């Protein structure tokens, strides 16, 4: 029997998720219209302050998107003389391509490191073997919403005098259990994405940089504003990458519910991990409940295409994050000779189940029942 789209368990129902804020969004829009200021106005300043306080940092700089956030961090480090063209940056092999693009975009060299097969994040035990005299930074990517082992990574960075640039695009609100610090405050600087599907998502593109470094923050703010810290006076060859007033206003509305939404995601993830019992399925492992905000609930299975079709036929939408690793993308032909078997197995087998801050129990029940009924060919 064909399942109608309206009867599907959606992977992420953005329409329903944002419908809850309709009146608050309307009020925010009216505030922006009444102010008559649409770029770098009070709403952006308010959100930057709110998000900096939320992350526990001194500075938040709103930018156009998450990729720009990472690029601008590296650009600023070059402008400040802390990085030079040709320097190496250690990047997890198992990541969205943006993490790698941010490095190569500023004439730095990405060095890919295998993930842990348990967490799917960068494996700290493999990092030091990749450090050379040209290595200057590490990008810990908190993939799927789970923090990397930041204590181990910080110890390595301190030992070798390396910068830590967090890719916090998927981990809004994740907390390091031993320090109580949040994602975005676990290194020297962090890039954040507010893409609509993220745990803290705008109604368009958006991003931010967080840091406690005054000079870095000032440089990034200028670089993203045409290289200017005073109108019509340019100290850098900058770009135009700014969070607009309307998206900032919407993000301020949604930030208030971020922790509650993350808590609901954790409840769903706990049910999946407890109640999905199928020998064909590899469930994700968790180091700490607080350290994971479950942006994605990613399972593994040998025949992913077969499972995805089975789930779709039974009314469950899924997404693959991600089908092809960065080193096998056409854009990075120079990396195709790398041997990264753990990364490649992960990319070949992963599939993401529905999870969201508004997903009702009956939909969770359906997902669990259908996954449990799956049988391999």
URNOR-V274830 format. One record per helix or strand. SS is the DSSP state (H for helix, E for strand). FROM is the first residue (numbers start at 1). LEN is the number of residues. If there is no record, write none. Layout:
BEGIN
ss=SS from=FROM len=LEN
ss=SS from=FROM len=LEN
END
This chain:
BEGIN
ss=H from=5 len=3
ss=E from=9 len=1
ss=H from=14 len=6
ss=H from=22 len=14
ss=E from=39 len=1
ss=H from=42 len=14
ss=E from=59 len=5
ss=H from=66 len=14
ss=E from=88 len=5
ss=H from=98 len=7
ss=E from=109 len=5
ss=E from=115 len=1
ss=E from=122 len=1
ss=H from=124 len=3
ss=H from=128 len=3
ss=E from=135 len=5
ss=E from=141 len=1
ss=H from=143 len=3
ss=E from=146 len=1
ss=H from=150 len=11
ss=E from=163 len=5
ss=E from=175 len=1
ss=E from=182 len=1
ss=E from=189 len=5
ss=E from=207 len=5
ss=H from=214 len=10
ss=E from=225 len=1
ss=E from=228 len=3
ss=E from=233 len=2
ss=E from=240 len=1
ss=E from=244 len=1
ss=H from=245 len=11
ss=H from=258 len=18
ss=E from=282 len=1
ss=E from=292 len=1
ss=E from=297 len=4
ss=H from=304 len=10
ss=E from=316 len=1
ss=E from=319 len=1
ss=H from=326 len=3
ss=H from=330 len=6
ss=H from=341 len=9
ss=E from=350 len=4
ss=H from=361 len=13
END
